């Protein structure tokens, strides 16, 4: 249901699957009824207490609670249950951390210090960094880019985002030229798929590989507290807003469904402005 009708990402579907497996394992261990028609509210409360005792972070607790809410709503919609045992259960509050992003001097250092590619693998690594930074796309969206995603004449890249929603992201001509220069080496590997970026054996990229490329680059050229692909997405959004881009335009470029998600980056920008004011103004 969540994969086919709600069109949740594969990552989210896997997370929901793990959460439900953990919940039903807990029910069996604690000898609660595990038939979906008989699960009592006490079992849900007990499970949350157990998760807190296991030192799960509030963000993880919220996700697991969201999984159960979605699951029991589905049961009610299907007429399998007439009640929802999560009614009245209050979710734990969790502060939203500000996104980690790179200041411009760090991104300048990252790309100016990056060596000119001399083989296919080096070219792939550079394009991973350039595309993530210049478009703000997610790691999964990068992996799913195909040859026909590159609109050369338009100077844009077509991205398939969450919920299979497409968006077009404008990019610099220099990036388009880098991609075009990459294609002959790609074709020489005779890949059996149409994904744009390929490994040195011709296979498709996978999440861990992309993470490792970004982590190693940020480790070497920056002092970022976090070193994941999402840091480059945060950097893309924050630098755009710092340069005066309208928040609604940034929302469309990021593929956010809600403006609230994008406004998190405005908080980062305000925090940066306060720091500038504190250091520069004589009365600060």
C-alpha positions, 0 to 999 in steps of 0.5 A: 500500500505505501509503495504502490498507492502512497508512493513512498520511497524504497528507503521509507518502505524498508524503514517501515518494514523494519519498524513493524518487524521490531514491534511484532518481535516485541509483542511476541517477547512480552507475550502480548496478543500479536493478531492485528485485531487484538493488539492493545493500547498498553502494548504500544505504550510499553513498546515506546517505554522499551525504546526509550530505555534502549536510548533511541533518539527522539527522531527515531521514536517519532518515525517508529510511532509514525509507522504504527499510526500509519499501519493502524490507520490502514487497518481501520480503512480496510475494516480490520479494526474499528479502533486505533490503539495509538489514540491519545498517545503523545509523540515525544518532542524533538528539537529540529537541528539546524542543517550542517552546510559548508561555507563558500570558502570550503566549497571553493577549496573543495573544487579548486583543490580537486585534481583533474580526472585522469581516468573514469573513476576519478571523473565519476567521483568529481561528477558526483560532487559537482552534481550534488553541489550544483543541483542540491539533489538527493543521493537517491536522485543522483543514482537514478539519473539516466542519460535522457535526464540531461537536457543539453540544449535547455541547460537543465537536468530532469530529476525524479524525486520523492513520489515520482515527482519530476522537476527540472534543475538549471545548471551551469554550462560548464557542468553540462560540458563535464557530463558530455566529456564523461560520456565517451568513457562511460560508453567504453565500459559497455554498461547494460543500463541507462544510468548516467553515472557508472562504476569502473566495471560498468555497474550502476552506482549504489548508495554506499559508494556515493556516501564514501566518495562524498565523505572522503572528499569532505574529510580531506578538504573541509572541517564539516561536522557531518560529511554525508551527501546531504551536507551538499544538499544543505549547502546548495540551499543555504548558499542560494538563500544567502545570495538572496534567492526567494525561498519559494524558488529554493523549495522548487529546486529542492523538490520539497512538498512543503514550504516548511521544509525549506524554511528550515534553511532560512533559520540557518541563514538568520543564525549566520547573519546574527553571527556576522552582526555580533562580530562586525557591529560595534554595539553588538 
